[in-house]
């Protein structure tokens, strides 16, 4: 289960999506999220899915990564299904009525739309980290938030913190997997027993994980101090962010696609 978590992982490549400027990728990702929430019918969601699959194909990221990125989120998706399927009522007669459980057509449609949104949202945001290195992501975030420096907002430090957090997610997952394997070899019952017993069995995992995380954070802080790190003031970059013609063309194409998806609100029946 832990090995299937791909949040924060980067897959190097030479595709046009990998070469796209990090700032544009961040803005396009934000735009895609907005488009998903503005899509109120199945046609808009279907076009959003086609757009995302096309980008995955261009980036040459294996589609099996979609399954891995969704697997840890299945409890959230299941909770969304239950919440929308059984608690949303419609004006008409229920489709299914068993005792006090009633399922309406409106609940089914709303459930399908919400699940589709969550799946596309997870896959779309995951593509950003798949195709963007942590260093490029830091530079892109810092460049986009640079106007906030005028109000003394610590832009560089905030960007650095966000990127370090993303970077260390795979490391913490690997560390957790090692601790769980060590505890199982000592006879710990992590996968069996009552729910209460499973919760108690997590204590021997969480304590060493927290200790390891704090030790790793201390080592990282010490390493940064030894390299005379003192924030973003006066710092230079080895690789400068440069806007190219392909960045502009790709962004314009994405904007056109987003406009087409949003326009479906006016031509097709609203579901939610």
N, C-alpha and C positions, 0 to 999 in steps of 0.2 A: 504493500500500500504506500509506504513512504517513498519507495523508489519511483513511484509513478508521479510524484509531485514535481512539476517542471517549472514552477514559478521562479523567476529570477535567472533561469538558465539562458546562456547565449550560445548560439550555434553559428560559428564563423562561416562565411561564404562570400562569393563574388557576384551574387545576383543583383539586379537593379534595385531591389528593395534594400539589400544590405548597404549598397553604395549611397542610398538616399540620405540627405542631410538629416542629422538627428532631430533638429528643430522642426523640420517639416513632418517627420514621422510622429513626433509628439502631438503636433497640431492636427494631423490627419487622424490620429487615434482618438483625440478628444472630439473631433468632428464626427467620427463614426459612432461614438457613444451617444452623441446628441441625436444623430439620425435614427439610431435604434429606438430611442425613447419617443421620437416624433412619428415613428411608423405605427400606424393604428390599424393596419389591415394586413392580410396574409400576403398580398402582392408585394407590399413594401418590405416585409420581412424576408420573403423569398429572394427579392433583388439584393437585399443586404447580405444574405447567405451566399449568393452567386458572386457578389463583389469580393467577399472575404475569401472564398475558395479560390478565386482567380488570383488574388494577391498571394495566397499560400503557394499556389502553383508557380507563380513567377519567382517567389523567394526560394523555391526548391526546399522548403521545409516539409519533411514527411508528414502526410496526413495522419499517421498513427500518433503523432504528437498531440493531435486534437483529443484523441481518446485519453491519453495520459493526463492532459491538462484538465479534463472534465471529471475524471474518476474521483479525485478527492472532493469535488464539489457536489457529488451525488446526494449526500444528506440534505444540502441546501435546496437542491432541485426537488427532491422528494417532499420536503417541507412545503415548498411553494405549491406543488401539485395538490397536496392535501388541503392547504389553506384556501386555495382558490376553488377547488372542486366541490368541497362540502360546505363552504360558508358563504358562497355567492348565490343569491337567489334571483330569479327572473320573474317577469310578470305572467308568463304562461304556466302551463302545467309542467310538472317535473318529468324529466326523461326516465328517471329511476326513482322509485320510492320504496324503501325497505325500512320498516319501523319508523324511527325518527330521522333516518338518513334520506335526504332528498337531493338529487343531482339535477340541476337545470342546464339547459342548453347554453345560457349565458355564462355559467360557471365553467363549462367545458371549453368554450371559445376563449374566455379570459385566461384559463389555465394554459392552453396551448400557446397563446401569445406570450405570456410571461415566461414560460419555460424556454421558448425560442429566443427571447430577448436575453435571458441569463446565459444560455449557451453561446450565443453570438458575442455577447459582451466579454465572456471569459476568453474565448478563442481570439477575439480581436485585440484585447489588451495583452494577451500572451505573446502575440506576434511582435509587439514592440520590443520586448526583452529578448525574444528569439533572434532578432535581426540587428540588434543594437548592443554594442559592447558597453559595459558599465562606465568606462571612461567617456565614451561618446555621449552616453545618456546624461552624465554629470555636466558635461560642457553644454549640451543642448538645453537642459533645464536652467542652468545658470544664465545662459544667453537670453532665454525667454523671460526670465524673472529679473533681468538686470535693471529695468526701470524702477523696481522697488528699492534699489539702493538709495534713491533720493529721500526716502523716508526712514533711512537707517535700518532697513530690514536685512538680516544676515543671509543674503541670497546664496553665496558660495557655501557657507556652512550648512544651510538647509539642503541644498542640492547634494552635497557630499554625504550627509546623513541618510538621505533617501536612497542614494546609490549604494552605500555600504550595506544598508538594510537589505536591499534586493540581492546584493552580491553574496551575503552570508546566509540567505535562505537555503540554498543547496548544501552549504557546509553544515548548517544546523540539522538538516534532514539526515545527512550522512552520519553525523555524530549521534543523533537519536537512534538510528538504525543499529549502530555499533553497541550502544548502551543496552538496547533491547535484546540484542543477540547475546551479550554478556550475561544479562540477567536470566535469560532463558536457559543458558548453559549451567547456571547455578540452581536451576529448578524452579524459577519463578513462573507462575501460571498467569500469563498475560492474555491468553486467547480463550480461556475457559473459565467457568465459574459464574456466579451471579454478578449482576451489574455492580453491586456494592463492592464485591471482592475485586472486580476489575479496576474500579476507581482507586481502591487502596493499593493495588499493584502498580499504579502509576507513580506513586511517591518515590520508590527507588530509581525511577527513570528521570523524574523532573529535577530532583536534587542534584545529581551529577551533571545534568544538562545545564542547569543554571550556573553551577560552579565553573563548568567548562566555558560557558558563554562569557562570564565575567572575566575569566583568565584570558580568554582570547581578545576581549575588548581592551584589557590592560596592556597586553602585548602589542596590539595595534596602536594604541595611544602612545606607548613608549617608542615604537618604531617611527611614528610620525614626528614626535618631538626630536628624536635623534637626527632626523632629516631636516630639522629646522622649519617644520611646518607651522605657520602662524596665521592661517586663514587665506582669504582670497586677495587681500591687498597686495598689489605689486607682483602677483604671480603671472607667469607666462605659460604658454602651451606649446608642446612639441608639434601638435597637429592643429592648425588653425581651421576654424569652421568657414568654409567658402561655399557660397551659393552658386550652383552651376545651372546651365540651361536645362539639363535633364531634371533637376529638382523642381524647377518652375513648371515644366511640361507635366511631370507626374502629379504635382499638386493641382494643377488646373484640371487634369483628367479626373482626379478624385473628387474635386468640387462639382464637376459636371455629373458624375455618378451620384453624388449625394443629392444634388438638385433633382435628378430624375426620381430617386427613391422618395424624397419628400413630396414630390408632385403627385404621387399616387394617393395622397390624402384627399385630393380633390376629385379623383376619377373613380375611386373604388369605395365600396361600402365600409364604413368604420366598424371595427369589431369591438374596440374598447374606447 
